[in-house]
Amino acid sequence: MRTTMAAVTISMAAAACADGDDGQQPPPPPPPAPAGVGLAEVGIFSFPVVLTSPPADARLFVVEKRGTIRIVKQGTILATPFLDLSAKVTTGSEQGLLGLAFHPGHATNGLFVVNYTDLAGDTRVSLFRVQTANPDRADPASEQLILTVAQPFSNHNGGMVAFGPQDGHLYIGMGDGGSGGDPQGNGQKRTTLLGKLVRLAVASNGQVSIPADNPFVGQSATRPEIWSLGLRNPWRFSFDRTTGDLYVGDVGQNQREEINVVTPAAGRGANFGWNIMEGTACFGSSGCSTQGLVLPTVEYLHAEGCSVTGGYVYRGTAIPSLAGTYFYADYCQGWVRSFRWSNGSATDPREWTALSGGQVSSFGEDAQGELYILSAGGRVAKIVPQP
């Protein structure tokens, strides 16, 4: 997680091999957001990092970095956590309980997935079930390990997990292992899951397998779990629940923050460039080849921010004018911006002053497609229409 500049649409034909800032002035900021939106407070939590809901469920589930998951039910935060993993979770640096996703069949099978850093500091992705007698409580003894990945450093753990809206498979965001500059070269290394988007099939009975159509299945010296590669720290990624398009907010190194957008087909085997490139600039060299790399849809320089927080495409019904709008933020500056993705380019860039403020740790999406903003200070608020 790491501030503010106008959204910049990136041409795929751009000459993007200059090391560092190319000296060009950024375009002027987008026009002020139209009136009509605001925030309605949901509650105060301990460093919330995820808000989500099971399919067709009115409850909100808020993940706290310290290792607990809280339920908001009919406007009230339940006193007893849905799940408490605090005794198993390391919370230093960028570590903690970082991800939660409900199985598409959760209503009948009670399955959900969490992503956390264990007491050794390594990534652990596990499957749990809810208690049969009480759907507001998980069964902590039901933990089934799906995946563990050793973490060489305490930062860049990724942490996001999500089920694809079209294929129903589980996607897991993995950072490059941490430190700075990807010293182990994990972003481009196909023998490790670090610096990758991982894709697994999770059956309704909890059985986990590698989908046969993963792009590198059967290739030597390559992990078959890999869906896409070349990521530095995909702190938050999401799918457009209508189109299936994938939006990845990838935290930058020294100069550039980026949002990558790809269709479901283009995401298969996509190489987002790290650490050959940081955004549209070559990293660590004066020249590089962009052949075979997916360049960012949007980037901004560190004169405007320091750590992108990826969000969601709005697909709710409360604010029809926002349909198809993707929201994102910067953790350091606290601004909230948006764009629409059309024909492979970012259009209609805006900054939403009414939604900005605080260290935006994450966005949230409920079962109805309404969106929320989470801050490291504890506030969770819903984006709502204003007269």
C-alpha positions in Angstrom: 0.0 0.0 0.0 1.3 3.5 -0.8 -0.5 9.6 -3.6 -1.9 12.3 -6.2 -1.8 13.1 -9.8 -4.3 13.3 -12.7 -5.2 10.0 -14.2 -3.1 9.5 -17.4 -4.3 7.4 -20.2 -1.4 5.3 -21.6 -1.1 4.8 -25.3 0.0 1.3 -26.2 2.3 2.8 -28.8 4.0 5.1 -26.4 7.8 5.1 -26.3 8.1 4.0 -22.7 11.7 3.1 -22.2 13.1 6.3 -20.6 14.5 5.6 -17.1 12.6 7.5 -14.6 10.6 10.7 -15.1 10.6 11.7 -18.8 10.4 15.4 -17.9 7.0 16.0 -19.4 4.5 18.0 -17.3 1.5 16.0 -16.2 -1.8 17.0 -17.8 -4.0 19.3 -15.8 -6.2 17.6 -13.2 -9.6 16.4 -14.3 -12.6 18.6 -13.8 -14.2 18.5 -10.3 -16.6 15.6 -9.8 -20.2 16.4 -10.3 -22.3 17.0 -7.2 -24.5 14.2 -6.0 -22.3 11.7 -4.1 -21.2 11.5 -0.5 -20.2 9.1 2.2 -22.4 7.4 4.8 -20.6 6.0 7.8 -20.9 2.2 8.3 -18.7 2.0 11.4 -15.2 2.2 13.0 -12.9 -0.8 12.9 -9.3 -1.7 13.6 -7.4 -1.0 10.3 -10.0 -2.4 7.9 -8.5 -3.8 4.7 -11.4 -5.7 3.1 -15.2 -5.3 2.9 -17.2 -7.9 1.0 -20.4 -9.9 1.1 -21.4 -13.5 0.2 -23.5 -13.6 -3.0 -27.1 -12.4 -2.5 -26.4 -11.6 1.2 -27.3 -8.4 3.0 -24.6 -8.7 5.6 -21.2 -6.9 5.3 -18.0 -8.6 6.3 -15.1 -6.4 7.3 -11.6 -7.7 7.6 -9.4 -6.2 10.2 -5.6 -6.4 9.6 -5.0 -7.6 13.1 -6.7 -10.9 12.3 -10.4 -10.6 12.8 -13.4 -10.5 10.6 -16.4 -8.5 11.8 -20.0 -8.6 10.5 -22.3 -5.6 10.0 -25.8 -6.9 10.2 -28.9 -4.6 9.7 -26.6 -1.6 10.4 -25.1 -3.0 13.6 -21.5 -4.4 14.1 -21.9 -7.7 15.8 -20.0 -8.0 19.1 -18.5 -11.4 18.4 -16.2 -11.7 15.4 -17.2 -13.9 12.5 -13.6 -15.3 12.7 -10.7 -14.5 14.9 -7.3 -15.6 13.6 -5.3 -13.1 15.6 -3.3 -15.8 17.4 -2.1 -17.1 14.0 -1.4 -13.8 12.2 1.7 -11.7 12.1 0.7 -8.0 11.7 4.0 -6.1 11.3 4.8 -4.0 8.3 2.4 -4.9 5.5 1.5 -8.2 7.1 -1.7 -9.3 8.6 -5.1 -10.8 7.7 -5.3 -9.4 4.2 -7.9 -11.1 2.1 -11.4 -12.6 2.2 -13.6 -14.1 -0.6 -16.8 -16.1 -0.4 -17.2 -19.2 -2.6 -19.9 -18.7 -5.3 -21.8 -21.5 -3.7 -21.4 -20.1 -0.2 -25.1 -20.1 0.5 -25.2 -23.9 0.3 -21.7 -25.0 1.1 -20.6 -22.3 3.6 -17.1 -22.0 2.1 -14.9 -19.0 2.2 -11.2 -18.2 1.6 -8.8 -16.1 3.6 -5.3 -14.9 2.9 -3.0 -14.0 5.8 0.7 -13.9 6.9 1.3 -16.6 9.5 3.6 -16.3 12.6 6.6 -17.1 10.4 5.7 -14.2 8.1 4.7 -16.5 5.2 1.6 -16.2 3.1 -1.1 -18.7 3.9 -4.3 -19.1 1.9 -6.9 -21.2 3.6 -10.4 -22.5 3.1 -12.9 -22.3 6.0 -16.6 -23.2 6.6 -19.3 -21.4 8.6 -20.8 -23.1 11.6 -23.9 -25.1 10.7 -25.9 -23.8 13.6 -24.9 -20.2 13.2 -24.1 -18.5 9.9 -22.7 -15.5 11.7 -19.8 -17.6 13.0 -17.1 -19.4 11.2 -15.8 -22.7 12.3 -12.1 -22.0 13.2 -11.3 -25.7 13.3 -12.4 -26.2 9.7 -9.2 -24.5 8.2 -8.0 -26.3 5.1 -4.7 -25.1 3.7 -4.9 -24.2 0.0 -1.6 -22.6 -0.6 1.5 -21.5 1.3 4.2 -19.2 -0.1 7.4 -18.4 1.7 8.0 -14.7 2.0 11.7 -13.5 2.0 10.8 -10.0 3.3 7.9 -8.6 5.3 6.5 -6.3 2.7 4.8 -6.8 -0.7 2.5 -9.7 0.4 -0.3 -8.9 -2.0 -3.1 -10.4 -0.1 -6.2 -10.0 -2.3 -8.3 -13.1 -3.1 -11.4 -13.1 -5.3 -13.5 -15.5 -7.3 -13.9 -14.7 -10.9 -17.5 -13.7 -11.9 -17.4 -15.7 -15.1 -15.3 -18.8 -14.4 -15.9 -19.1 -10.7 -12.2 -19.8 -10.0 -10.2 -18.4 -7.2 -7.6 -15.7 -8.0 -4.8 -14.8 -5.5 -2.6 -11.7 -5.7 1.0 -12.3 -4.7 3.6 -9.5 -4.3 7.2 -10.0 -5.5 8.5 -11.0 -2.1 9.4 -7.5 -0.9 12.5 -5.4 -0.1 12.9 -3.0 -3.0 13.5 -3.4 -6.7 12.6 -7.1 -6.7 16.1 -8.2 -5.7 15.3 -11.9 -6.4 13.8 -11.2 -9.8 10.5 -12.9 -8.8 8.3 -10.8 -11.0 9.6 -12.4 -14.1 10.6 -15.8 -12.6 8.2 -18.5 -13.5 9.4 -21.0 -10.9 7.9 -19.0 -8.1 4.4 -17.7 -7.3 5.8 -14.4 -6.0 4.9 -11.5 -8.3 2.0 -13.3 -9.8 -1.7 -13.6 -10.1 -2.5 -17.2 -9.1 -5.6 -19.1 -10.3 -7.1 -22.2 -8.7 -10.3 -24.2 -9.0 -12.2 -24.7 -5.7 -15.1 -27.2 -6.0 -18.3 -27.0 -4.0 -17.0 -29.7 -1.7 -13.8 -27.8 -1.0 -11.5 -29.8 -3.3 -8.8 -27.6 -4.9 -7.2 -28.2 -8.2 -5.3 -26.4 -11.0 -7.5 -25.5 -13.9 -6.5 -27.2 -17.1 -6.7 -24.0 -19.1 -4.2 -22.1 -16.9 -1.7 -20.6 -19.4 1.4 -22.5 -18.3 0.0 -25.9 -17.5 2.5 -28.6 -18.8 5.4 -26.2 -19.3 8.7 -27.1 -17.8 10.3 -24.9 -15.1 7.0 -23.0 -14.7 4.4 -23.1 -11.9 1.1 -24.2 -13.4 -0.9 -22.2 -10.8 0.3 -18.9 -12.5 -2.4 -16.9 -14.4 -0.4 -13.8 -15.0 3.0 -12.4 -14.0 5.2 -9.3 -13.8 3.5 -7.8 -10.7 5.3 -5.8 -7.9 2.6 -5.7 -5.2 -1.0 -6.1 -6.5 -2.4 -5.0 -3.2 -6.0 -4.8 -4.6 -7.3 -6.2 -7.8 -11.0 -6.8 -8.8 -13.3 -8.0 -11.5 -16.0 -6.0 -13.2 -18.9 -8.2 -12.2 -20.7 -7.5 -15.4 -18.0 -7.8 -18.0 -15.4 -10.0 -16.2 -12.7 -7.5 -17.0 -9.7 -7.5 -14.5 -8.5 -4.3 -12.9 -5.1 -4.6 -11.0 -3.8 -1.8 -8.8 -0.1 -2.5 -8.7 2.0 -0.5 -6.2 5.1 1.1 -7.7 8.7 1.5 -6.7 10.4 4.9 -7.0 8.3 6.9 -9.5 5.1 5.4 -10.8 1.9 3.9 -9.6 -0.3 1.9 -12.1 -3.7 0.4 -12.9 -3.8 -2.4 -15.4 -7.0 -3.4 -17.1 -7.4 -6.5 -19.3 -10.3 -8.5 -20.6 -10.7 -12.1 -19.3 -9.0 -13.5 -22.4 -6.2 -11.0 -22.3 -5.4 -11.7 -18.7 -4.5 -15.2 -19.4 -0.7 -15.3 -19.4 -0.4 -11.5 -19.3 3.0 -10.1 -18.3 2.5 -6.7 -16.6 6.2 -5.9 -16.8 7.8 -5.7 -13.4 10.7 -5.5 -12.9 11.6 -4.9 -16.5 9.5 -1.8 -16.2 7.9 0.4 -13.6 4.7 1.6 -15.2 5.6 2.9 -18.7 9.3 3.5 -17.8 12.2 1.1 -18.0 13.4 0.1 -14.5 17.0 0.1 -13.6 18.2 0.6 -17.2 18.2 3.3 -19.9 16.5 1.0 -22.4 14.3 -2.1 -22.5 12.0 -3.9 -24.8 8.2 -3.7 -24.2 7.5 -6.6 -26.5 5.1 -9.0 -24.9 4.3 -6.7 -22.0 1.0 -5.3 -20.9 1.5 -1.5 -20.3 -0.6 0.3 -17.7 -4.0 1.7 -18.6 -3.5 4.5 -16.1 -0.4 5.6 -14.2 0.5 8.6 -12.0 3.9 9.8 -10.8 5.1 10.1 -7.2 4.7 13.9 -7.4 1.0 13.1 -7.1 1.1 10.1 -4.7 3.0 7.1 -3.4 0.9 4.0 -3.2 -2.1 3.1 -5.4 -5.1 1.4 -3.8 -7.1 -0.4 -6.4 -10.9 -0.4 -6.2 -14.0 -1.6 -8.1 -16.2 -0.9 -11.0 -19.5 0.5 -9.8 -22.4 -1.9 -10.7 -24.9 -0.9 -8.0 -28.3 0.6 -8.6 -28.4 3.5 -6.1 -26.4 5.9 -8.4 -27.2 4.9 -12.0 -24.9 7.6 -13.4 -21.9 5.8 -12.0 -22.5 2.5 -13.8 -19.2 1.3 -15.3 -17.1 3.7 -13.4 -13.9 2.3 -11.8 -12.8 3.9 -8.5 -9.2 3.9 -7.1 -7.3 6.0 -4.6 -3.8 6.8 -3.2 -2.9 5.6 0.3 -0.7 8.5 1.2 -2.7 11.5 -0.2 -6.1 10.1 0.3 -7.6 11.3 -2.9 -10.2 9.2 -4.8 -10.3 9.1 -8.6 -12.1 7.3 -11.3 -12.2 6.4 -15.0 -14.2 4.4 -17.4 -12.5 1.7 -19.5 -13.7 1.9 -23.1 -12.1 0.3 -26.2 -8.9 -0.4 -24.4 -8.4 3.1 -23.0 -9.2 5.0 -19.8 -11.9 7.7 -20.4 -13.8 10.3 -18.3 -11.1 10.7 -15.6 -12.4 12.4 -12.5 -11.3 13.3 -9.0 -14.0 12.9 -6.3 -13.3 15.5 -3.6 -16.4 14.6 -1.7 -15.0 11.1 -1.2 -11.4 11.9 -0.5 -9.6 12.0 2.9 -7.6 9.7 5.1 -5.3 6.8 4.2 -7.5 4.8 1.9 -6.5 1.2 2.7 -9.1 -0.5 0.4 -12.4 -0.2 -1.3 -15.3 -2.6 -0.7 -18.2 -4.1 -2.7 -21.3 -5.6 -1.3 -23.6 -8.2 -2.9 -25.7 -5.5 -4.6 -22.6 -3.9 -6.2 -22.6 -0.8 -4.0 -19.2 0.5 -3.1 -17.4 1.4 0.2 -14.2 3.2 1.2 -12.0 1.9 4.0 -9.3 3.9 5.8 -6.4 2.8 7.8 -7.6 5.0 10.6 -10.6 2.7 11.0 -13.5 4.4 9.2 -15.7 2.4 6.8 -18.1 4.4 4.7 -20.5 3.7 1.9 -20.6 5.8 -1.3 -24.2 7.1 -1.5 -26.2 9.6 -3.6 -26.6 13.1 -2.3 -29.5 15.5 -3.3 
